[in-house]
Amino acid sequence: MREANGDLFEPPVNVMDSGFSPGPPKSDSDFGFAFNDSNFSDRILRIEIVPDLPDFKSDGEGCTSIADWARNRKRRREEIRKDNVSDPVQFEEQILSCNMPDTDDGAGYENQDEEAVAMIEESPSGGGMSSQRLGDETAQIGGTSLTMECSADLNVKTLHISSPILAAKSPFFYKLFSNGMRESEQRHVTLTINASEEAAFMDLLNYMYSNTLSASTPTALLDVLITADKFEVASCMRYCSRQLRNLPMTCESALLYLDLPSSVLMAEAVQPLTDAAKQFLAIRYKDITKFPEEVLNLPLAGVEAVLASDDLQVASEDAVYDFVLKWARTHCPKLEERRAVLASKLGRLIRFPYMTCRKLRKVLSCNDFEPDLASKVVLEALFFKAEAPYRQRSLAAEDANVVHRRFVERAYKYRPVKVVEFELPRQQCIVYLDLKREECAHLFPSGRVYSQAFHLGGQGFFLSAHCNMDQQSSFHCFGLFLGMQEKGSVAFAVDYEFAARSKPSEEYVSKYKGNYTFTGGKAVGYRNLFGIPWTAFMSDDGPYFIDGILHLRAELTIRASPSP
């Protein structure tokens, strides 16, 4: 991959006094007045336009959408590969006709769709234009001329060019005009392009003089961008990238933009466009439960963009894990391929530290992951869960600027909890739930937030925090409830206790105790856990928010064997 280069040529400030230069535009960087003008040119560019492959649409002709453009380009690449394999003599001759020095990356000119072919010719005697063929047509206005030559299989255009202007914009032309060989001093330069590239290449040449393009549709801009990459005009690629970002984006176009870095040599020039495409997909599929089939059918790059988002709205990280396995099994039926994708791509997007311990156990026995990888991610997750809250926040802050943010918490619909389980002398669990001040503020006036499920005695339970009205005093207050997930008619007799950290000791202080025989779908709790109005609970000098976090604890103990 080549490094994007900036423009080398910067005209001096105020070189042309406005009183003595009525012709050129006022902008110092606009040399459009010199385009194809012999008075401001030192060379002649001969553009040989070879016919395209059968069924290939020229300049986006017939391509009514981004998808058509992508299919058209993919078909052309495949056909060119076949031709290069089946006709090695023609391929060899093409390389020999090129007088350009080798590229830095050693890519050569193996693909006529990806690399520009240049040839410098001797000037005709008398320094005039190149000799005319049968059927030549020449248009000339003042010092500007455009010569077109036509034959059965070849069209030729001849333009006046300025080598300093082209070299300043493009390392390709810079090397072409300064390779130190005798040919680089000749006035006539020949380039060979495909007919489908003609409009884009002419627009590119105009951009190199004027910094503007006539292309305005997504397909036309993409044609120019690909051509600019071939001739190493990074500034034009960035210009096209900006124009495409300003146009309405669709899922089709976003997925195509994600593929651009692997399709061009100067990937840095299109990185902002790729980032915008990732953001578009992340926002569109923010709630993947609304578009389950669409997201499942996304290609790998699209799924990566969606799952990398911190704002992904999912019930819990367990749901992300389940989705990743479903996608991998759908798109990678072979175990070896599936393991490779999970290890190198999708597995890094699962935030294992925020998965429940119950689901982490399943990771260890999941055959889709390499055993060593499964052990590593589960061990890391358990160590994170065992860390003190301040240490967890520190790890998340350190993780904020990396690509794979495994310690950063998403916007889960169900809040993560820490659970400590005991089997003896009685089945018991202690559940820790932390809520941010901002989360609590959003509960007013009648909202609620649920915890992730935790298990006791084989049954699933959850905590729910509410903003509700105190029935006696008629003011808003904070309530906490314990519920059991609905599963048949099984009943559990449970002792429970709610506690919260409070200042100044910052220790857990018991707020409410009770017992209840749970059946599926039932919940019990206290409507005003702290016995104060909502405004006092949320006040900055209140005792319950410590560094902006409300720390809650629920202790559950099964009192007797489940009744039938």
N, C-alpha and C positions, 0 to 999 in steps of 0.2 A: 504494500500500500504506500503510495507516494504521499509525501507531506504537502499540504496545501500551501501554495505560495501566494504572497501578496503581489500587487503591481509594483514592478521595479521602476517604472518611468513616472516621475512626478514633475510636471512642468513648473518652472520657476514662477513665483508670484509676481504678477504685474509685468510679465515679459512683454505683453502687447498693450500698449497704452490705448485706452478706449477711444482716444481721439484719432488714432492712426490705424485702427484695425476694424473697419466697419463690417468685414466679412465674417470672421469667426464669432461664435456665440460668446457670451460674457463669461460663462463658466470656464475656468482654466482647464478642467479635466475633460471637456467636451471637444473632441476633434472630429465631430461628424462632418464638418465642412470639408475635411480632407479625404473622406471616404471615396475611393475609386476616382480620384482626381490626379491627373498626371503632374500637375503643378506642385503637388505636395507629396509625391511618391518617388521612391527610388528603385522599386522593383515591380515586376509583373507576375501576378499569380495566375497560373493556368490550372483550372479545376476540371479534372476529368470525372465525369459522372457516369458510373457504370450502372446498367440495369439491375433492378432488384430481382430477388428470387421470385418464382411464380407464386401468385396468391398473396404476396406481401403488399400491404397497404402503404402507400407513400404518404409521409407527413401526417400520419394519423387519419388518412382518408378512410371513411367508413367506421372509424372508432368513435362511437358515441359515448363511451364511458371509459373510466379508468380501467375497468376490468377488460374491455376490448383491447385497450392499449397494451396491457400486461400480457394478455394471451398472444397478441400479434408479435410482440417483441420476443417472447419465449419461443414461439414457433420459428422465428427467423434465426435465433441462436442455434436451435437444434438442427435446422437445415444447413446452416453454415458449417457446423461441426461435421455433418455427414459429407458435405462437399469437400472439406479439407482432408478427410480421411480417404475418400474415394479418388481424389485427384491430387496426389502428392507433387506431381510435376508442376502444375499450376501454382501450388502453394510455394514451392521452391523458387519459381520464377518471381513471384511477388516479393519474396524476401530479397532476392538479388537486385531487384529494381530500386530498392530503397537505399538511399545514401545517408540516412540518419545514423548517428552514433547509437550504440546500444544504450538501452534505458538502465537506470540504476538498479531496478529490481529484477533485471534479467528476463523480463517477460517477453521481449522481442516483439514481433508482429505476427503472432500466430493466429490471430482472429481478426478478420477484417471488420467485424462489427465492434471491436473493442479498441483497436489501435489505429492511429492515423498513419497513412502511407504518404511519404513525401519524396520528391525527386527534384533535383535542381538541374536545369538544362542550360546548354550553351546559348548565349544570345545569338539571334539570327544576325547575319551581316547587315551592317548599316544601323544596328541598334533599334530597328523597328519592331512591330508586333510579330508574333509567331506566324509562320506561313499558313495561309488559309487553305482549307480543304474544300471539296466540292460541296456546295450548299451552305457555305459560311454566311452568317449574318452579322453585321456590325452596326451598332448604334453609337453615335458620337455627338455630344453636346458640349461645346466649349472644350475645356481640358479634360472632360470626363468621358470615358468610353467603356462599353461593355461588349466584348466580343464573344459570340457564341458559335461553336463549330458543331456540326451534326454529322453523324455517320450512322450506319445501320445499327450498331450496338453501342455507340459511345456519343455522349453529348459533352461539349467542352465550353466552359465559361472562362473568360480572361478578364482580370481586374487589375487596376493599378493599386499597389499597396505601399505602405510606409513600414519598413522593417523596424525602426525604433518603437513605433506605436504597438505593433504586434508583439515584439520581443518584450516590451514592458509588461504586457498583460499575460504572457504565456511562456513558461519555460520551454515548451515544445518549439515555439518559433524562435526563442532566444538561442537554443542549441542549433536549430536549423541555420540561423544566420551567423553563428559565431563558432562553428566547429573547427575553424582553423584550416580547413581544406580549401583548395582552389575553387571548388564548386560553390562554396559559400559566398564567393565574391561575384557570382554571376547574377544577372538581373532577372532571369526567368526562373520561376519556381513552380513545380507541378505537384499538385495534391490529387489523390484519387479518393473519391467518396462514393457511397451508394446513392441511388436516386432518392431513396426515402429520407436521406440525410440532407438533401439539398437545401430545403427551406430553413431547417434548423441551423445549418452551417452558415448560410448567408445572414441569418439573424444574428448569429454569434459574431461574425465579422463586423457587422454594424455595431454590436454592443462594444466591441473592443475599441471602436472609435468614439462612440457617443454615450456609452454607459446606459443605454436604454434598449428595450426589446419591443418588437411588434407583437410577439406571442403573448396571449392573455388567458387562454384556456388551459386547464390542467394538463391535457395531453400534449399540447404544443409546448408548454413550459418544460414538461418532462423530456420531450425530444431535444430541446435546446440544452437542458441540464446534462443529458447523456453525452451530447456532442461536445459540450464544454469540458466534460471530464476527459474525453478522448484527446482533446487538444490542450489540456492542462490549464484551462482558464478558470482558476478557483474563484475569482471575483464574480464571474458570471454564474457559477454554480450557487454561490451564496445569494446572489440576486434572485435567481429562480427559486431558491429555497424560501426566501422571504415572501415572494409573490404567491407561492403555493400555500404558505402558512396563512396568508391573508384571505385566501379563497375558502368557501365553505368546505368542510371536510366530511367525508363519509367513511363508513367502516372499510369499504373497498379501497379507497385512497389511502387511509391510514395504514392498512396492512401492506400496501405497496410501498409506502414511504419507509416502513420498518425494514423492508428488504433492500433498500437502496445502499446502505453501507457495504453490503456484500456484493453489490453489482457495479460499484464504481471504484476507481483507483484512489480518489481523493475523498475518503469518507468523512474527514473532518468538516468539509464544506457543507455537507448535508446533515450534520449532527443536530443542529437546531430544529430542522424539519422532522427528523426522527423523534426527537424529544417531544415535539408538539403532537405527533401521532400517538406516542405512548400515553400522553396526558389525555388525549381525546378518548382513547379506548378505556382508560382507567375511569374516566368520568361517566362514559356511556354505560359501562357494565359495573358501576359502583355497587349495585345490588344484584349479584349474580343470580339470585333466586328468581328475579323477574324475567331473565332471559336464559333459562337453563340449557336449552338446545343450541341457541346461538353461541354461547360461550363454549360449550362442549365441542362445537364444530370449528372453533377458531384454530388457526395454525399455531405452532409452538411460539413464535414471536409475539403473537397477539395474546396468548395466555400468559406469557411472561409479563407483558405490560400490565395486564389486569391484576395479577397476583402480587406484583411488586408494590402496589399502592397501599399506603398506610390507612387510607380512607375507605378501604373495602368494607362494605357492610355485610357481615356474615354473622351467623348466630355465635360461632366460636371458631377457634383455629382448628378444632376437630372437623368442622365442615370444609375448611380449605384442604385438609389432608384427604378427606374422602373424595373431594372433587378431583384433586390431582391424581389419585389412583384411578378414578373412573376415566379421566382423559387419557392417561398413559396406557391403560388397558384397551381403550378404543382405538388409539392412533398407533400404538406400538404392540401389536399382537405377539411378537417374539420376545421372550423373556430377556434375552441379552440386550436387545434394543431398549426395552423398557427400563432395565436397570441402568443403562448408560445415560438415558435422558433424565432419570430421577437423580442420578449421582452428579451430573454436570450442570443441569439446568433447573428443573422444577423442584427437586428436593431442597435446593437452597432458598426457595421462596416460601417454604413452609416454616412458620415460626414455632418450632417445637416447644420452646419454653412456655408458651401460652396454651399448649394442649393439656387436656385433663390427664391425670395419671392413668385413668382407666384406658384411654386411647393410646397412651404411650406404651402400655403393655402390649397392645396389639401391633405396634410398630416393630417390636422385637421379634414377633413371630410372623411378620409379613414377608412373604417370599419375593415380593417385587423389589425390595431393597437388598443390597449386598449386606450380609450379616455384620461385617465390620462397620459399615456406614450406619446401620440401624443402631448398633450399640453406642457409637460415638454421639449421635444426635440425641439419643435418649439420656445418656449420661450427662451431657451438657445441659439438657433441659432440667434434669433433676437437681443439678448443682445450682442452677439459676433459681429454681423454686425455693431452695434452702437458704438463699442469701437473704440478708436483712433488706427491708424495703429501700433504705437509702442506697444500698449497694446495687440493688436492681435498677434504681433510677440512674445511677452513675453509669452502669453498663449500657442502658438504653441511650443515654446522652452520647457516649463514645461511639455507639452504633449508628447515630443519626446521619452521619455523613458518608457512610459506606453504601455500596450497591445492594448487598444482601443484608437487610436490617432485621436480623433474627431476634434481637432483644427489644425491638420497638413494638409497643402494643398497638393493635389496630383499633378501629372504632367498632368493637364487637357489640352486637345486640344484647348478648348476655355477658355480664362482667365476669372476668376470671376470678377464681377463688383459690386459696391454699387450704389443703385438707390434711389433717393428721388423724389417722385411724387407729383404733385399738380393738383387739378381739377379746382380751381378758382383763379383768374378771367379767366384764360385760361388754357387749358390742357398743362402741362409742366412737364419735368423731368430733373433732374441733375444726370449725370452718372459719377462715379469715377472709373478710371482704373489705376492700379499700375502695372508696369513692372520692373522686376529685371534687373540689368545691364547685367547679364549672358544671360537672355532671349533676350535682345536687341542685344548683341554681336552675337548671333546665327542667327540673321536676315541677316547679311551681307553675300553675296553681293545682293541677290535678294529675301530674304525671307519675310514672312508676318505672323502675329499672329492675331487671331480673339478673340473678347470678347464673353462672353455668351450673349444670346439674352436678350433684355429688351423691355418693351412694352410701347407704348404711343398711346392713342386713339384706343386701340384694335389691333394695328399693331405691329409686331415684328421688332426691329431694332438691329443693332450690330455695334461695332467699329472694325476697322482693322488697325494695325500699320505695316508699310512697310519700307523696305530698298530699295530705288529705285534711279535711275539716275535723277539728276536735268537736265531738258531738255535744259536750257539755258547755264549753266556752265559746263555741262558734268562731274559732280562728284557725288559720292554717297551721299545720305542724308536721313534724317528720315521724313517719311510722315505719316499722320493720316487721315483716311477716315471714313465716316458714311454711312451705307447702310441699306436698308429696305429689310426684308425677302420677298421672292416672294409669293404673295397671290393675284391672280386674277389681275384685271385691276384698282383696287382702287388707287387713287392718293391723296397724302398728301402734302400740302404746309407747309414747316417747316422752321422756323428761327433756326439757330444753331450757336454755338460759341465754339471754342476749347481754352482751357487754360492749363497751366502747372505751377507747383511750380518751383521757381528758387531762387538761392542764390543771395544776402545774406539775403533777407527778408524771404525766404521760403514760401511766399504767392503765391496764384495762380495769374498768369499774363496772360491776354488775348493774344492769338497768331493769331487767325483767326476768322472772322465772315462771315456769308453768309446766303443765303436762297435758298431753292431748292424745287421743286415739285417732290416728290418721286413717282415712280411707282415700282411695284414688281421687285426685283432683281437689282435695280440701286443703285449706291453709289456715294458719292461726298466727296471731301476733298481737302487737300493741300499736294503736293508732297514734299515740303521742309518746314515743319512746323516751324522750328526754324531759317531758312534762313542761315544755316551754313553747311559746309561739314560734312560728317559722322565722320571723324577723330576728328574734333573739338567737335562734339556732344558727342563722347564716351570718350574723354580725362578725366583723373583723376581730373584735375582742372577745368573741365567744370561746368557750373552753374545749370545743370538740374538733376543730380543724387544726391539725398540727402540720405546719409547712404546707397548708393547702389541701391536706388529705384527711378524710374522715375514716378512722380505723374501727371496723365493726368485727365482732366475734360472736359466733353461735356455737353452743356446745349441745350436742344431741346424745342421748343415751337411751337404748331400748330397755324398757322396764321389765318386760316379761316376754315369753315366747309369743310369736304372732298367733292370734286367734284364728280359727277357721272361718 
